[in-house]
């Protein structure tokens, strides 16, 4: 051991165990560890903040687009209620494309509120079923109408008008909720 320790008259082991060296080495080591730790923590917090900002921005863009689509649908349904056009052309005027695009593209993940997603999905369900009824009514009315078809068409148009009122009510709930949460 003594042969290993001595080199050119100095004991390297003694050098490393020297009080001044040990004290400065440990203090430098602790300072480096603390610096790296604080730097990493700070970088993670900055990254988390930026990710939260991006998430809020995406959520806001999605909600604005959906609110615009829902407002347009409400306007069209109110026009129908006032008698501005026929029931058969209603499904051409209503839109669920924004919802379908966000839903199929996985963009709804940015909306974290389950209640809001439930309200949206219920409203769009009623919109789709109303559009389906309007399409059936239009198909039934464009051919030759027998008395049975006329009775079915009359019943279907009555059902459509009831459904329009229900969908307008749902749209008002969603739009009011969006306006309250966005302000």
C-alpha positions in Angstrom: 0.0 0.0 0.0 2.8 2.4 0.7 4.3 1.9 -2.7 1.0 2.8 -4.3 0.5 5.8 -2.1 3.9 7.5 -2.7 4.7 9.2 -6.0 7.6 11.5 -6.4 7.7 12.0 -2.7 4.0 12.9 -2.2 1.2 10.7 -0.9 -1.8 11.1 -3.1 -4.1 9.5 -0.6 -3.0 12.1 2.0 -3.8 14.9 -0.6 -7.4 13.7 -1.1 -7.9 13.3 2.6 -6.5 16.8 3.3 -9.1 18.9 5.2 -9.0 21.9 2.8 -9.4 19.8 -0.2 -12.3 17.8 1.3 -14.1 20.9 2.4 -13.8 22.7 -0.9 -14.7 19.5 -2.9 -17.8 18.8 -0.9 -19.0 22.5 -1.0 -18.4 22.6 -4.7 -20.2 19.3 -5.2 -23.2 20.4 -3.1 -23.4 23.7 -5.0 -23.3 21.9 -8.3 -26.0 19.4 -7.2 -28.2 22.2 -5.9 -27.7 24.3 -9.1 -28.5 21.4 -11.4 -31.6 20.5 -9.3 -33.0 24.0 -9.2 -32.2 24.5 -12.9 -34.0 21.2 -13.8 -37.0 22.1 -11.6 -37.2 25.6 -13.1 -37.1 24.2 -16.6 -39.8 21.7 -15.8 -42.0 24.4 -14.4 -41.5 26.7 -17.4 -42.3 23.8 -19.7 -45.4 22.9 -17.7 -46.6 26.5 -17.8 -46.1 26.7 -21.6 -48.0 23.4 -22.1 -50.9 24.7 -20.0 -51.0 27.8 -22.1 -51.1 25.8 -25.3 -53.8 23.6 -23.9 -56.0 26.6 -22.9 -55.4 28.1 -26.3 -56.5 24.9 -28.1 -59.5 24.5 -25.8 -60.6 28.1 -26.4 -60.3 27.7 -30.2 -62.4 24.5 -30.1 -65.1 26.1 -27.9 -65.3 29.2 -30.1 -65.7 27.1 -33.3 -68.4 24.9 -31.6 -70.2 27.9 -30.2 -70.2 29.5 -33.7 -71.7 26.3 -35.2 -74.3 26.0 -32.5 -75.3 29.7 -32.9 -75.8 29.2 -36.6 -77.9 26.1 -36.0 -80.0 28.0 -33.5 -80.5 30.8 -36.0 -81.6 28.4 -38.7 -84.1 26.6 -36.3 -85.5 29.9 -35.2 -86.0 30.9 -38.9 -87.8 27.6 -39.4 -90.0 28.3 -36.4 -90.9 31.6 -37.9 -91.8 29.9 -41.2 -89.0 31.3 -43.4 -88.5 28.0 -45.2 -89.8 24.4 -45.5 -88.9 21.6 -43.2 -87.5 19.5 -46.0 -84.6 21.8 -46.6 -83.7 22.2 -42.9 -81.1 19.4 -42.8 -79.2 21.3 -45.6 -79.0 24.4 -43.4 -78.0 22.7 -40.2 -74.4 21.8 -39.6 -72.6 19.2 -37.4 -69.4 19.2 -39.3 -67.3 21.1 -36.7 -68.3 18.6 -34.0 -67.7 15.6 -36.3 -64.3 16.9 -37.2 -63.2 17.6 -33.6 -64.7 14.3 -32.4 -63.1 12.2 -35.1 -59.8 14.0 -34.9 -59.5 13.5 -31.1 -59.5 17.3 -30.5 -62.2 17.0 -27.8 -59.6 15.8 -25.4 -58.7 19.4 -24.7 -62.1 19.9 -23.2 -61.6 18.6 -19.7 -65.1 19.2 -18.2 -67.2 16.0 -18.5 -70.4 18.0 -17.9 -69.7 20.2 -20.9 -68.9 17.2 -23.1 -72.1 15.6 -22.0 -74.1 18.7 -22.9 -72.4 18.9 -26.3 -72.9 15.3 -27.2 -76.6 15.4 -26.1 -77.2 18.5 -28.2 -75.5 17.1 -31.2 -77.4 13.9 -30.9 -80.7 15.8 -31.0 -79.4 17.8 -34.0 -78.5 14.6 -35.9 -81.8 13.0 -35.1 -83.7 16.2 -36.2 -81.7 16.2 -39.5 -82.5 12.5 -40.0 -86.2 13.2 -39.5 -86.0 16.2 -42.0 -84.3 14.0 -44.6 -87.0 11.3 -44.2 -89.8 13.9 -44.5 -88.2 15.3 -47.6 -87.8 11.9 -49.2 -91.4 11.1 -48.3 -92.8 14.3 -49.7 -90.9 14.3 -53.1 -92.6 11.2 -54.4 -96.3 10.5 -55.1 -98.1 10.7 -51.8 -100.8 8.2 -50.9 -103.1 8.8 -48.0 -100.9 6.6 -45.8 -97.8 8.6 -46.8 -99.7 11.8 -46.2 -100.6 10.7 -42.7 -97.0 9.6 -42.0 -95.7 12.9 -43.4 -98.2 14.9 -41.3 -97.1 13.0 -38.2 -93.5 13.3 -39.1 -93.7 17.1 -39.6 -95.5 17.4 -36.2 -92.7 15.4 -34.6 -90.1 17.6 -36.4 -91.7 20.8 -35.0 -91.6 19.3 -31.5 -88.0 18.3 -32.0 -87.1 21.8 -33.2 -88.4 23.3 -29.9 -86.4 20.7 -27.9 -83.2 21.3 -29.9 -83.6 25.1 -29.6 -83.9 24.6 -25.8 -80.7 22.4 -25.8 -78.9 24.9 -28.0 -79.8 27.7 -25.6 -78.5 25.8 -22.6 -75.1 25.0 -24.3 -74.7 28.5 -25.7 -75.5 30.1 -22.3 -73.1 27.8 -20.5 -70.3 28.6 -23.0 -71.0 32.4 -22.6 -70.9 32.1 -18.8 -67.6 30.1 -18.8 -65.9 32.2 -21.4 -66.5 35.6 -19.7 
